[in-house]
Amino acid sequence: MVSEGASVELRSVSRRFRAGGEDVWAVREVSLSVGPGEFLALVGRSGSGKTTLLNLIAGLDRPTSGEVLVDGARVDRMSDRELDRLRRGTIGFIFQSFGLLPLLSARENVELPLRIAGVGYRERQKRVDEALAFVGLRKRAEHRPYELSGGEQQRVAIARALAARPRLILADEPTGELDSATASTVFGLLRDLARMEGITIITCTHDRLVMEMAGRVEELADGRLVTEGRREVLERTLARERSPFAAARAAPPGEAPTGSGLSSLIGADYAQFRRPGSAGGPRGEPDRQPQGNDGAKP
Ligand SMILES: Nc1ncnc2c1ncn2[C@@H]1O[C@H](COP(=O)(O)OP(=O)(O)OP(=O)(O)O)[C@@H](O)[C@H]1O
């Protein structure tokens, strides 16, 4: 695998808000290292600081103290112009509410950020086609969001993030509005991006399924990272919840149970797709056809 992902490092990061005359410590003394191509799920109860942490990594917010680094560069010290460049060139965002413009087709939604970034017409068309193919929606390119299921809309949002060729994807509850079968398809795509394309993925979620699919899980409680020493507890909790993913993880290496796991869910041949510029792999492959029940409309 060609690793093209960005690295992320937080050094003793805290963020305090002042609300109603009170101090609220949304994030407290968090230190965390995420390597290129890692798929990290940030979990924790509502209000534990997950979104604040994503915002700090993206430079959408600045820490009260501590250091935030992306690829070794201090995000917390960047000027607005540097932050703009970082967000356009390195980071892709995926939100719970998809964030698609309702009057634009899937294609136009994916294309818009590229237009804004000044990418030329031919290059735009190429990237849009490739991104829509990656999420299995090339045939739905002319559909508007209301003509697509929730899962399809989120896949368009992933395509939009991908078209900008990010090296880091930050996803805030990307499956919060999806049923669990659709959520697994969407997370399957994100896991693919980490595994096959080397993109670093950090997602926050309440979804236990994600914990099984993510390469790594870190838990926040009251703004603090509390996972250290608790990984095994989490693993045991997850193993008790029966699902194909738990079964797949429990299987010895090289013996993934037939009919379980990501490939059976989305019917994808991972080896078929490579992001342009990554090693090997043909371009312009036919659309992937997800087989899971993602509520697709006819
Ligand atoms: N702009 C703000 N002003 C004041 N307090 C804030 C602000 N943003 C977040 N907080 C507080 O910081 C804490 C962490 O919020 P955050 O949104 O990061 O949590 P979360 O884990 O993402 O929650 P959820 O899972 O519900 O989205 C909460 O107590 C929240 O009320």
The ligand as a Gaussian input file, in Angstrom:
#p B3LYP/6-31G(d) Opt

LIG

0 1
 N      -18.743000      27.136000      21.426000
 C      -18.952000      26.594000      22.628000
 N      -19.245000      27.372000      23.682000
 C      -19.441000      26.850000      24.899000
 N      -19.368000      25.529000      25.175000
 C      -19.104000      24.698000      24.155000
 C      -18.879000      25.184000      22.834000
 N      -18.620000      24.122000      22.027000
 C      -18.682000      23.027000      22.808000
 N      -18.964000      23.363000      24.091000
 C      -19.090000      22.457000      25.228000
 O      -17.955000      21.619000      25.246000
 C      -18.309000      20.304000      25.599000
 C      -17.892000      19.352000      24.501000
 O      -18.700000      19.573000      23.345000
 P      -18.518000      18.733000      22.006000
 O      -19.505000      19.252000      21.026000
 O      -17.096000      18.719000      21.623000
 O      -18.932000      17.255000      22.496000
 P      -19.239000      15.951000      21.633000
 O      -18.559000      14.824000      22.312000
 O      -18.903000      16.184000      20.207000
 O      -20.811000      15.838000      21.801000
 P      -21.905000      15.165000      20.818000
 O      -21.572000      13.697000      20.785000
 O      -23.199000      15.453000      21.481000
 O      -21.768000      15.852000      19.489000
 C      -19.812000      20.319000      25.850000
 O      -20.016000      20.485000      27.235000
 C      -20.277000      21.532000      25.095000
 O      -21.436000      22.074000      25.677000

